[in-house]
């Protein structure tokens, strides 16, 4: 069975008449000529929609990097790095790939770097590794924050016992499909648009660039992205009463969501990274860590835009959670939300620094967070211990152990169906690149960060919705 992908096919799914088109065409018909055509096109659509998800992929890394470079540019080398990387703490080092450590080493050579740490779910990303925490002095790194600004987890614990879910799965599935929308570019239109106070924020008028993104933000409000973003129902178990949340021991139905600032945040990330690269010219290996001085106009603009994108991401989760609460007629016993892919002003060793957490959860003393596993592995509601060596951080999930290409090539649909069945999980959407086997063992990850967080409750996924991979199911 041959894919036989042509230029028209790639243009139709969003590729442009650039050198990248030729690179993609060659790749499609050399590496995937024995794969079903629909699946190949679906995969290449994912690459162009989310190139940042393929930067560590052994097949797509060159293509994805070319896409990012085309969007953001690269400049001559001028600013020198430190000769040696500053020391930083690594948690769960045995399960972290060398590529992530190499990226962190480069980040620790930046002249503005003050401290760093690598979380146990870390893997190679773009610029700063995913799972990387970096504190800088008076400088903000757009790609230290990441493309999906303010991506976050949000958890609603309902006053609904586990038995209700078991007896009414059809209803939960119906509501899950009715009140969620996924995928690149997908949004609501006309009478289906949702309003929220965040859309009235004066920050939308700080520059013409931000103002022009208002319509995109409005259309995508209350939707979720592709990749590993999800909305899922599950059962959360408290083995004892939590006095802070005021929740009794028991097993409750809960809603867990994972998504970010959609096209709004991604466009901000690309725009300000390009500005940073024009202003702060770094050696090639550090080019994607270009930074903006916090005292500069560009630095202040990005800081305001980043915070607006973070609040917008929170609003997207709020819309989903409010819709689901009304649909189920439930009371929310507790709501917990935490974000990653963000930067905070914090005090470290007596001085103010900018802490970038790219795929890392804030874990200051007493700070609540959610660390998910995979669609079949448990997630954990946690409370931070405030470990200064980790810069008050923890992992944001299990982390990938298998690239997307590896997953698609080595995991069959039958394999995926069987593991879902074995764990009693219903799945709506998602491709094999998000299969549970593509992720690290969440229990090993949690064991590597017992100094960073205390576990408050365990969440077990039961019904998961993710973006459809676009391929035809057998």
The 8 nearest C-alpha neighbors of each residue, nearest first, counted from 0:
[[1, 33, 34, 35, 2, 32, 36, 3],
 [2, 0, 32, 33, 3, 34, 35, 36],
 [1, 3, 36, 32, 4, 34, 35, 33],
 [4, 2, 1, 28, 5, 32, 36, 27],
 [3, 5, 2, 8, 28, 27, 24, 6],
 [4, 6, 8, 7, 3, 9, 24, 28],
 [7, 5, 9, 8, 10, 24, 4, 20],
 [6, 8, 10, 5, 9, 11, 4, 12],
 [9, 7, 11, 5, 6, 10, 4, 12],
 [8, 10, 6, 11, 12, 14, 7, 13],
 [11, 9, 14, 7, 13, 12, 8, 15],
 [10, 12, 8, 9, 13, 7, 14, 6],
 [13, 11, 9, 10, 44, 14, 8, 40],
 [14, 12, 10, 11, 15, 9, 47, 44],
 [15, 13, 10, 9, 20, 12, 16, 11],
 [16, 14, 17, 10, 20, 13, 19, 9],
 [17, 15, 20, 14, 18, 10, 19, 21],
 [18, 16, 19, 20, 15, 21, 14, 22],
 [17, 19, 21, 20, 22, 16, 15, 23],
 [18, 20, 22, 17, 21, 23, 65, 66],
 [19, 21, 23, 18, 22, 17, 24, 16],
 [22, 20, 24, 18, 19, 23, 25, 17],
 [21, 23, 19, 25, 20, 24, 26, 18],
 [24, 22, 26, 20, 21, 25, 27, 19],
 [25, 23, 21, 27, 26, 22, 20, 28],
 [24, 26, 22, 23, 28, 27, 29, 21],
 [25, 27, 23, 29, 24, 28, 30, 22],
 [28, 26, 24, 31, 25, 29, 30, 23],
 [27, 29, 32, 25, 26, 31, 30, 3],
 [30, 28, 26, 27, 31, 32, 25, 24],
 [29, 31, 26, 27, 28, 32, 33, 58],
 [30, 32, 27, 34, 33, 28, 29, 2],
 [33, 31, 2, 1, 28, 34, 29, 30],
 [32, 34, 1, 0, 31, 2, 35, 30],
 [33, 35, 31, 32, 2, 36, 1, 0],
 [36, 34, 38, 37, 2, 39, 0, 33],
 [37, 35, 2, 39, 38, 34, 40, 1],
 [38, 36, 40, 39, 35, 470, 41, 471],
 [37, 39, 470, 41, 36, 35, 40, 42],
 [40, 38, 42, 36, 41, 37, 43, 35],
 [39, 41, 43, 37, 42, 38, 44, 36],
 [42, 40, 38, 44, 469, 39, 43, 470],
 [41, 43, 39, 45, 44, 40, 38, 46],
 [44, 42, 46, 40, 45, 41, 39, 47],
 [45, 43, 41, 42, 47, 46, 12, 40],
 [44, 46, 48, 42, 43, 47, 49, 41],
 [45, 47, 50, 43, 49, 44, 48, 42],
 [46, 48, 44, 50, 45, 49, 43, 14],
 [49, 47, 45, 46, 44, 183, 50, 13],
 [48, 50, 46, 51, 47, 52, 45, 226],
 [51, 49, 63, 46, 52, 53, 47, 48],
 [50, 52, 49, 53, 54, 125, 63, 124],
 [53, 51, 50, 49, 54, 226, 55, 46],
 [54, 52, 56, 50, 55, 51, 60, 59],
 [53, 55, 60, 51, 56, 63, 52, 64],
 [56, 54, 53, 60, 123, 124, 57, 402],
 [57, 55, 53, 60, 402, 59, 58, 54],
 [56, 58, 60, 59, 55, 404, 402, 405],
 [59, 57, 56, 60, 404, 61, 30, 62],
 [58, 60, 62, 56, 61, 63, 53, 57],
 [59, 61, 54, 56, 63, 62, 55, 53],
 [62, 60, 64, 63, 59, 65, 58, 54],
 [61, 63, 65, 59, 64, 60, 66, 23],
 [62, 64, 50, 66, 60, 65, 61, 54],
 [65, 63, 67, 61, 66, 62, 60, 68],
 [64, 66, 68, 62, 63, 67, 69, 61],
 [67, 65, 63, 69, 64, 68, 62, 70],
 [66, 68, 64, 70, 69, 65, 71, 63],
 [69, 67, 72, 65, 71, 70, 66, 64],
 [68, 70, 66, 67, 72, 71, 65, 73],
 [71, 69, 67, 68, 72, 66, 269, 273],
 [70, 72, 273, 68, 69, 67, 269, 272],
 [71, 73, 68, 69, 70, 273, 74, 276],
 [74, 72, 68, 276, 71, 286, 75, 283],
 [75, 73, 280, 276, 76, 277, 72, 286],
 [76, 74, 280, 77, 73, 281, 282, 283],
 [75, 77, 282, 281, 280, 78, 283, 74],
 [76, 78, 280, 281, 79, 75, 282, 279],
 [79, 77, 281, 280, 76, 80, 282, 279],
 [80, 78, 77, 81, 281, 282, 110, 76],
 [79, 81, 108, 109, 110, 82, 78, 282],
 [80, 82, 108, 83, 110, 109, 79, 84],
 [83, 81, 80, 84, 108, 79, 85, 109],
 [84, 82, 81, 108, 85, 107, 80, 104],
 [83, 85, 108, 107, 104, 86, 81, 105],
 [84, 86, 107, 83, 108, 87, 114, 104],
 [87, 85, 84, 88, 107, 115, 114, 104],
 [86, 88, 115, 116, 85, 89, 114, 117],
 [87, 89, 116, 117, 388, 90, 389, 115],
 [90, 88, 117, 92, 116, 118, 91, 87],
 [89, 91, 119, 118, 92, 447, 117, 88],
 [92, 90, 119, 447, 93, 94, 89, 444],
 [91, 93, 95, 90, 94, 89, 119, 96],
 [94, 92, 91, 95, 96, 90, 119, 89],
 [93, 95, 92, 91, 96, 119, 120, 439],
 [96, 94, 92, 93, 121, 122, 97, 119],
 [97, 95, 98, 99, 122, 94, 100, 123],
 [96, 98, 100, 99, 101, 95, 123, 122],
 [99, 97, 101, 100, 123, 96, 102, 122],
 [98, 100, 123, 122, 102, 128, 101, 97],
 [99, 101, 103, 97, 102, 98, 104, 96],
 [102, 100, 104, 98, 103, 99, 97, 105],
 [103, 101, 99, 105, 104, 100, 128, 127],
 [102, 104, 106, 100, 105, 101, 107, 99],
 [105, 103, 101, 107, 102, 106, 84, 100],
 [106, 104, 102, 108, 103, 107, 285, 101],
 [107, 105, 103, 108, 104, 109, 102, 127],
 [106, 108, 84, 104, 85, 105, 109, 112],
 [109, 107, 84, 81, 105, 80, 106, 110],
 [108, 110, 112, 80, 111, 106, 107, 81],
 [109, 111, 112, 80, 108, 81, 79, 107],
 [110, 112, 135, 136, 109, 113, 138, 137],
 [113, 111, 135, 109, 110, 114, 107, 134],
 [112, 114, 135, 134, 136, 111, 115, 133],
 [115, 113, 134, 112, 133, 87, 135, 116],
 [114, 116, 133, 87, 132, 134, 107, 88],
 [115, 117, 88, 132, 87, 389, 89, 131],
 [116, 118, 89, 131, 130, 132, 90, 88],
 [117, 119, 130, 394, 90, 121, 120, 393],
 [120, 118, 91, 90, 121, 444, 394, 447],
 [119, 121, 398, 397, 118, 394, 130, 396],
 [122, 120, 130, 129, 119, 118, 95, 398],
 [123, 121, 99, 129, 128, 96, 124, 95],
 [122, 124, 99, 128, 98, 55, 129, 121],
 [125, 123, 128, 129, 54, 126, 127, 122],
 [124, 126, 127, 128, 54, 51, 287, 123],
 [125, 127, 287, 288, 142, 128, 124, 143],
 [126, 128, 143, 125, 131, 102, 124, 103],
 [129, 127, 124, 123, 131, 99, 130, 102],
 [128, 130, 358, 124, 121, 131, 357, 122],
 [129, 131, 121, 358, 359, 118, 357, 117],
 [130, 132, 117, 128, 129, 357, 116, 127],
 [131, 133, 356, 116, 115, 355, 117, 357],
 [134, 132, 115, 355, 354, 114, 135, 131],
 [133, 135, 354, 114, 353, 113, 352, 115],
 [136, 134, 112, 113, 353, 111, 352, 138],
 [135, 137, 352, 111, 138, 353, 113, 112],
 [136, 138, 293, 292, 135, 352, 353, 139],
 [139, 137, 292, 293, 136, 291, 135, 290],
 [138, 140, 291, 290, 141, 293, 292, 353],
 [139, 141, 290, 143, 142, 288, 289, 291],
 [142, 140, 144, 143, 272, 268, 145, 139],
 [143, 141, 145, 144, 140, 126, 288, 287],
 [144, 142, 140, 127, 141, 145, 355, 357],
 [143, 145, 340, 341, 142, 141, 357, 355],
 [146, 144, 142, 340, 143, 147, 148, 357],
 [145, 147, 265, 268, 148, 142, 264, 144],
 [146, 148, 265, 145, 259, 150, 264, 260],
 [149, 147, 264, 340, 150, 146, 260, 145],
 [148, 150, 309, 340, 341, 259, 338, 339],
 [259, 151, 149, 258, 148, 338, 339, 147],
 [152, 150, 338, 337, 257, 258, 339, 259],
 [151, 153, 257, 337, 336, 256, 338, 369],
 [154, 152, 336, 256, 255, 335, 151, 337],
 [155, 153, 255, 335, 334, 254, 336, 156],
 [154, 156, 334, 254, 253, 333, 331, 157],
 [155, 157, 253, 333, 332, 331, 334, 252],
 [158, 156, 331, 159, 332, 253, 330, 252],
 [157, 159, 330, 332, 331, 329, 160, 251],
 [160, 158, 157, 252, 251, 161, 163, 329],
 [161, 159, 251, 162, 163, 252, 250, 158],
 [160, 162, 251, 163, 164, 252, 250, 234],
 [163, 161, 165, 164, 160, 166, 159, 167],
 [164, 162, 166, 161, 165, 160, 167, 159],
 [163, 165, 167, 162, 166, 161, 168, 252],
 [164, 166, 162, 163, 167, 168, 161, 169],
 [167, 165, 163, 164, 168, 162, 169, 161],
 [168, 166, 164, 170, 169, 165, 163, 171],
 [169, 167, 171, 170, 164, 165, 166, 172],
 [170, 168, 172, 171, 167, 173, 166, 174],
 [169, 171, 173, 172, 168, 167, 174, 175],
 [172, 170, 168, 174, 173, 169, 175, 167],
 [171, 173, 175, 169, 170, 174, 168, 176],
 [172, 174, 170, 176, 171, 175, 177, 169],
 [175, 173, 177, 171, 176, 172, 178, 170],
 [174, 176, 172, 173, 177, 178, 171, 179],
 [177, 175, 173, 174, 178, 179, 172, 180],
 [176, 178, 174, 175, 179, 173, 180, 172],
 [177, 179, 175, 176, 174, 322, 319, 323],
 [180, 178, 176, 177, 175, 222, 181, 319],
 [181, 179, 222, 223, 178, 185, 182, 186],
 [182, 180, 223, 466, 224, 222, 225, 185],
 [181, 183, 225, 224, 466, 185, 184, 223],
 [184, 182, 185, 224, 225, 48, 181, 262],
 [185, 183, 182, 186, 262, 219, 261, 224],
 [186, 184, 182, 183, 181, 219, 180, 187],
 [185, 187, 219, 218, 184, 222, 188, 180],
 [186, 188, 218, 192, 191, 219, 189, 185],
 [187, 189, 192, 191, 218, 190, 186, 219],
 [190, 188, 191, 192, 187, 218, 193, 186],
 [189, 191, 192, 188, 193, 187, 194, 218],
 [190, 192, 189, 188, 187, 193, 218, 186],
 [193, 191, 187, 188, 190, 189, 218, 194],
 [192, 194, 191, 220, 195, 221, 217, 187],
 [195, 193, 192, 196, 198, 217, 220, 197],
 [194, 196, 197, 198, 193, 314, 199, 318],
 [195, 197, 198, 199, 194, 200, 314, 311],
 [196, 198, 200, 199, 195, 311, 314, 310],
 [197, 199, 196, 200, 195, 217, 194, 213],
 [200, 198, 197, 196, 201, 195, 203, 202],
 [199, 201, 202, 197, 198, 203, 196, 307],
 [200, 202, 203, 204, 199, 205, 198, 197],
 [203, 201, 204, 205, 200, 307, 303, 304],
 [204, 202, 210, 201, 209, 205, 200, 213],
 [203, 205, 210, 202, 206, 201, 209, 207],
 [204, 206, 202, 203, 209, 207, 210, 201],
 [207, 205, 208, 209, 204, 210, 203, 300],
 [206, 208, 210, 209, 211, 204, 205, 203],
 [207, 209, 206, 211, 210, 212, 205, 204],
 [210, 208, 212, 211, 206, 207, 203, 204],
 [211, 209, 207, 203, 204, 212, 208, 213],
 [210, 212, 208, 209, 213, 207, 214, 215],
 [213, 211, 209, 215, 210, 214, 216, 263],
 [212, 214, 216, 215, 210, 211, 217, 203],
 [213, 215, 217, 216, 212, 218, 211, 210],
 [216, 214, 218, 212, 217, 213, 219, 263],
 [217, 215, 213, 219, 214, 218, 263, 220],
 [216, 218, 214, 220, 215, 219, 213, 198],
 [217, 219, 187, 186, 215, 216, 220, 188],
 [220, 218, 186, 216, 222, 217, 187, 221],
 [221, 219, 315, 217, 222, 218, 216, 193],
 [220, 222, 315, 318, 319, 219, 316, 223],
 [223, 221, 180, 219, 220, 181, 179, 315],
 [224, 222, 181, 258, 180, 228, 182, 225],
 [225, 223, 182, 181, 228, 183, 261, 258],
 [224, 226, 182, 466, 228, 183, 181, 227],
 [225, 227, 228, 224, 466, 52, 49, 433],
 [226, 228, 225, 229, 433, 465, 257, 224],
 [229, 227, 257, 258, 226, 225, 224, 465],
 [230, 228, 465, 257, 464, 256, 231, 227],
 [229, 231, 256, 464, 255, 463, 257, 465],
 [232, 230, 463, 255, 462, 254, 464, 229],
 [231, 233, 254, 462, 253, 461, 460, 255],
 [234, 232, 460, 461, 459, 253, 252, 458],
 [233, 235, 252, 459, 251, 458, 253, 250],
 [234, 236, 458, 251, 457, 250, 459, 253],
 [237, 235, 250, 457, 456, 249, 238, 458],
 [236, 238, 456, 248, 239, 249, 250, 240],
 [239, 237, 248, 236, 249, 456, 240, 455],
 [238, 240, 248, 237, 241, 247, 249, 246],
 [241, 239, 247, 248, 246, 242, 237, 238],
 [242, 240, 246, 245, 243, 244, 239, 247],
 [241, 243, 245, 244, 240, 246, 247, 239],
 [242, 244, 245, 241, 246, 240, 365, 333],
 [245, 243, 246, 242, 241, 333, 332, 240],
 [246, 244, 242, 243, 241, 247, 240, 332],
 [245, 247, 241, 244, 240, 248, 242, 332],
 [248, 246, 240, 249, 241, 245, 239, 237],
 [247, 249, 239, 240, 237, 238, 246, 250],
 [250, 248, 237, 236, 247, 251, 238, 239],
 [251, 249, 236, 235, 161, 234, 160, 237],
 [252, 250, 160, 235, 161, 234, 159, 253],
 [251, 253, 234, 159, 161, 157, 233, 160],
 [254, 252, 156, 233, 155, 157, 232, 234],
 [255, 253, 232, 155, 154, 231, 233, 156],
 [254, 256, 154, 231, 153, 230, 232, 253],
 [257, 255, 230, 153, 152, 229, 231, 154],
 [258, 256, 152, 228, 229, 151, 230, 153],
 [259, 257, 228, 150, 223, 151, 224, 256],
 [150, 260, 258, 312, 149, 261, 147, 151],
 [259, 261, 312, 264, 308, 148, 263, 147],
 [260, 262, 263, 259, 264, 224, 265, 147],
 [263, 261, 265, 264, 266, 260, 184, 215],
 [262, 264, 261, 266, 265, 216, 260, 212],
 [265, 263, 260, 267, 148, 266, 308, 262],
 [264, 266, 146, 262, 268, 267, 147, 263],
 [265, 267, 269, 268, 264, 263, 262, 270],
 [266, 268, 264, 270, 265, 269, 271, 263],
 [269, 267, 265, 146, 266, 271, 270, 272],
 [268, 270, 272, 266, 267, 271, 71, 273],
 [271, 269, 267, 273, 272, 268, 266, 274],
 [270, 272, 274, 273, 268, 269, 275, 267],
 [273, 271, 275, 269, 274, 141, 270, 268],
 [272, 274, 71, 276, 271, 270, 275, 269],
 [275, 273, 271, 277, 272, 276, 278, 270],
 [276, 274, 272, 278, 289, 277, 290, 273],
 [277, 275, 273, 279, 289, 274, 278, 280],
 [276, 278, 274, 275, 279, 273, 280, 74],
 [277, 279, 275, 276, 280, 274, 291, 289],
 [280, 278, 276, 275, 289, 277, 281, 290],
 [281, 279, 77, 76, 276, 78, 74, 75],
 [280, 282, 76, 78, 286, 77, 285, 279],
 [283, 281, 76, 285, 284, 286, 77, 78],
 [282, 284, 286, 285, 281, 76, 75, 73],
 [283, 285, 282, 286, 105, 287, 281, 102],
 [284, 286, 288, 283, 282, 287, 281, 105],
 [287, 285, 283, 281, 288, 289, 284, 282],
 [286, 288, 126, 289, 285, 142, 125, 276],
 [287, 289, 126, 285, 286, 140, 142, 290],
 [290, 288, 275, 276, 287, 286, 279, 140],
 [291, 289, 140, 139, 275, 138, 288, 279],
 [290, 292, 298, 139, 138, 275, 293, 140],
 [291, 293, 138, 294, 295, 298, 137, 139],
 [292, 294, 298, 138, 137, 295, 299, 291],
 [293, 295, 292, 298, 296, 299, 137, 138],
 [296, 294, 298, 292, 297, 293, 299, 291],
 [295, 297, 299, 298, 300, 294, 293, 292],
 [298, 296, 300, 295, 299, 301, 291, 274],
 [299, 297, 293, 291, 295, 301, 292, 296],
 [298, 300, 302, 296, 301, 297, 293, 295],
 [301, 299, 297, 303, 298, 302, 296, 304],
 [300, 302, 304, 298, 303, 299, 305, 297],
 [301, 303, 299, 305, 300, 304, 298, 306],
 [302, 304, 300, 306, 301, 305, 307, 299],
 [303, 305, 301, 307, 306, 302, 308, 300],
 [306, 304, 308, 302, 307, 303, 301, 309],
 [305, 307, 309, 303, 308, 304, 310, 302],
 [306, 308, 304, 310, 309, 305, 311, 303],
 [309, 307, 311, 305, 306, 310, 264, 260],
 [310, 308, 149, 306, 312, 311, 307, 148],
 [309, 311, 313, 307, 312, 308, 314, 306],
 [310, 312, 308, 314, 309, 313, 307, 260],
 [313, 311, 260, 259, 309, 315, 314, 310],
 [314, 312, 310, 316, 311, 315, 317, 309],
 [313, 315, 317, 311, 316, 312, 318, 310],
 [316, 314, 221, 312, 220, 318, 313, 317],
 [317, 315, 319, 313, 314, 318, 320, 221],
 [316, 318, 314, 320, 319, 315, 321, 313],
 [317, 319, 221, 321, 315, 316, 320, 322],
 [320, 318, 316, 322, 317, 321, 221, 323],
 [319, 321, 317, 323, 322, 318, 324, 316],
 [322, 320, 324, 318, 323, 319, 317, 325],
 [323, 321, 319, 325, 320, 324, 326, 318],
 [322, 324, 326, 320, 325, 321, 327, 319],
 [323, 325, 321, 327, 329, 326, 322, 328],
 [326, 324, 328, 322, 323, 327, 321, 329],
 [327, 325, 323, 324, 328, 322, 174, 329],
 [328, 326, 329, 324, 325, 323, 174, 171],
 [329, 327, 325, 326, 324, 330, 323, 157],
 [330, 328, 327, 324, 157, 331, 158, 325],
 [329, 331, 158, 157, 332, 328, 324, 159],
 [330, 332, 157, 333, 156, 155, 158, 329],
 [333, 331, 156, 157, 158, 330, 246, 334],
 [332, 334, 156, 331, 155, 244, 335, 157],
 [335, 333, 155, 154, 156, 336, 331, 332],
 [336, 334, 154, 153, 333, 155, 367, 368],
 [335, 337, 153, 152, 154, 368, 334, 338],
 [338, 336, 368, 152, 151, 153, 335, 369],
 [337, 339, 151, 150, 149, 152, 360, 340],
 [338, 340, 358, 341, 359, 360, 150, 356],
 [341, 339, 357, 144, 149, 148, 145, 356],
 [340, 342, 144, 339, 149, 356, 355, 148],
 [343, 341, 355, 354, 144, 356, 353, 344],
 [342, 344, 354, 353, 345, 355, 341, 352],
 [345, 343, 353, 352, 354, 351, 342, 346],
 [346, 344, 352, 351, 343, 353, 347, 354],
 [345, 347, 351, 350, 349, 352, 348, 344],
 [346, 348, 349, 350, 351, 345, 352, 390],
 [349, 347, 350, 346, 351, 387, 352, 345],
 [348, 350, 347, 346, 351, 352, 345, 387],
 [351, 349, 346, 347, 348, 352, 345, 136],
 [350, 352, 346, 345, 347, 344, 349, 353],
 [353, 351, 136, 345, 135, 344, 134, 346],
 [352, 354, 344, 135, 134, 343, 342, 136],
 [355, 353, 134, 343, 342, 133, 352, 344],
 [356, 354, 342, 133, 132, 144, 143, 341],
 [357, 355, 132, 359, 340, 341, 339, 358],
 [358, 356, 340, 144, 129, 359, 131, 130],
 [357, 359, 130, 129, 339, 340, 395, 356],
 [358, 360, 395, 394, 356, 130, 339, 357],
 [359, 361, 395, 393, 392, 339, 394, 362],
 [362, 360, 392, 363, 391, 393, 359, 366],
 [363, 361, 383, 392, 391, 366, 385, 393],
 [362, 364, 385, 391, 383, 366, 384, 361],
 [363, 365, 385, 384, 383, 366, 362, 382],
 [364, 366, 383, 382, 363, 367, 384, 385],
 [367, 365, 383, 363, 382, 362, 364, 368],
 [368, 366, 382, 381, 383, 365, 335, 362],
 [367, 369, 381, 337, 380, 382, 336, 366],
 [368, 370, 380, 379, 381, 371, 152, 337],
 [369, 371, 396, 379, 395, 378, 380, 368],
 [378, 372, 370, 396, 379, 369, 373, 377],
 [371, 373, 378, 376, 397, 441, 377, 396],
 [374, 372, 376, 375, 435, 371, 438, 377],
 [373, 375, 376, 435, 460, 463, 372, 424],
 [376, 374, 373, 422, 435, 460, 419, 424],
 [377, 375, 373, 372, 374, 378, 459, 441],
 [378, 376, 459, 372, 458, 457, 371, 460],
 [377, 379, 371, 458, 372, 370, 457, 459],
 [380, 378, 457, 370, 369, 458, 381, 456],
 [379, 381, 369, 456, 455, 368, 454, 457],
 [382, 380, 454, 455, 368, 453, 367, 379],
 [381, 383, 367, 453, 366, 365, 452, 368],
 [384, 382, 362, 452, 364, 366, 363, 365],
 [383, 385, 364, 452, 451, 386, 363, 365],
 [384, 386, 363, 364, 391, 383, 362, 387],
 [387, 385, 391, 389, 388, 451, 384, 390],
 [386, 388, 390, 389, 391, 385, 347, 392],
 [389, 387, 390, 386, 88, 116, 391, 87],
 [388, 390, 387, 391, 392, 116, 386, 88],
 [391, 389, 387, 388, 392, 386, 116, 132],
 [392, 390, 363, 385, 362, 386, 389, 387],
 [393, 391, 362, 361, 389, 360, 390, 359],
 [394, 392, 360, 359, 362, 118, 451, 361],
 [395, 393, 359, 118, 396, 360, 120, 119],
 [396, 394, 359, 360, 370, 358, 393, 397],
 [397, 395, 370, 371, 394, 398, 372, 120],
 [396, 398, 441, 372, 120, 439, 444, 438],
 [399, 397, 120, 396, 439, 438, 121, 400],
 [400, 398, 438, 401, 439, 437, 397, 122],
 [399, 401, 438, 439, 437, 398, 402, 122],
 [400, 402, 437, 399, 405, 406, 403, 438],
 [403, 401, 405, 56, 404, 406, 400, 55],
 [402, 404, 432, 406, 405, 407, 56, 401],
 [403, 405, 407, 406, 402, 408, 56, 58],
 [406, 404, 402, 408, 403, 407, 409, 401],
 [405, 407, 432, 403, 409, 404, 410, 408],
 [406, 408, 404, 431, 432, 405, 410, 409],
 [409, 407, 405, 406, 410, 404, 411, 403],
 [408, 410, 406, 407, 405, 411, 404, 431],
 [411, 409, 406, 407, 408, 414, 431, 412],
 [410, 412, 414, 413, 415, 409, 431, 407],
 [413, 411, 415, 414, 416, 410, 431, 473],
 [412, 414, 416, 411, 415, 417, 410, 418],
 [415, 413, 411, 417, 412, 416, 410, 418],
 [414, 416, 412, 418, 413, 417, 419, 434],
 [417, 415, 413, 419, 414, 418, 412, 420],
 [416, 418, 420, 414, 419, 415, 421, 413],
 [419, 417, 421, 415, 420, 416, 422, 414],
 [420, 418, 424, 416, 422, 417, 421, 423],
 [419, 421, 423, 417, 422, 418, 416, 424],
 [422, 420, 418, 419, 423, 417, 424, 416],
 [423, 421, 419, 420, 424, 375, 418, 461],
 [422, 424, 420, 421, 419, 461, 425, 375],
 [423, 425, 461, 419, 422, 462, 420, 426],
 [426, 424, 462, 463, 461, 423, 427, 419],
 [427, 425, 463, 462, 464, 428, 424, 429],
 [426, 428, 464, 463, 465, 429, 425, 467],
 [427, 429, 467, 465, 466, 464, 426, 468],
 [430, 428, 467, 465, 466, 468, 433, 427],
 [429, 431, 468, 432, 433, 467, 428, 434],
 [430, 432, 434, 433, 407, 406, 410, 412],
 [433, 431, 403, 406, 430, 407, 434, 437],
 [434, 432, 431, 430, 435, 429, 227, 437],
 [433, 435, 431, 436, 437, 432, 415, 430],
 [436, 434, 437, 373, 438, 374, 375, 433],
 [435, 437, 438, 434, 439, 406, 401, 410],
 [438, 436, 401, 435, 434, 400, 399, 406],
 [439, 437, 399, 400, 436, 398, 435, 397],
 [440, 438, 400, 397, 398, 399, 441, 437],
 [439, 441, 443, 442, 444, 397, 438, 372],
 [442, 440, 397, 444, 372, 443, 439, 445],
 [441, 443, 445, 444, 440, 446, 397, 372],
 [444, 442, 446, 440, 441, 445, 447, 439],
 [443, 445, 441, 447, 442, 446, 119, 397],
 [446, 444, 442, 447, 448, 443, 441, 449],
 [445, 447, 443, 444, 448, 449, 442, 91],
 [448, 446, 91, 444, 445, 449, 90, 443],
 [449, 447, 451, 450, 445, 446, 452, 90],
 [448, 450, 451, 452, 446, 447, 445, 453],
 [451, 449, 448, 452, 386, 384, 447, 453],
 [450, 452, 448, 384, 449, 386, 383, 393],
 [453, 451, 383, 384, 382, 449, 381, 450],
 [454, 452, 382, 381, 455, 383, 449, 384],
 [453, 455, 381, 456, 380, 379, 382, 452],
 [454, 456, 381, 380, 453, 382, 237, 457],
 [457, 455, 237, 380, 236, 454, 379, 235],
 [456, 458, 379, 236, 235, 378, 380, 377],
 [457, 459, 235, 378, 377, 234, 379, 233],
 [458, 460, 377, 234, 233, 235, 378, 461],
 [461, 459, 233, 462, 232, 375, 374, 458],
 [460, 462, 424, 233, 232, 425, 459, 423],
 [463, 461, 425, 232, 231, 424, 426, 460],
 [464, 462, 231, 426, 427, 230, 425, 232],
 [463, 465, 427, 230, 229, 428, 231, 426],
 [466, 464, 229, 429, 428, 228, 467, 427],
 [467, 465, 181, 225, 182, 429, 428, 468],
 [466, 468, 428, 429, 469, 465, 430, 182],
 [467, 469, 430, 429, 470, 41, 466, 428],
 [470, 468, 41, 467, 471, 38, 37, 42],
 [471, 469, 38, 468, 37, 41, 472, 467],
 [470, 472, 473, 469, 37, 38, 468, 41],
 [471, 473, 470, 412, 469, 38, 430, 468],
 [472, 471, 412, 413, 470, 411, 416, 38]]
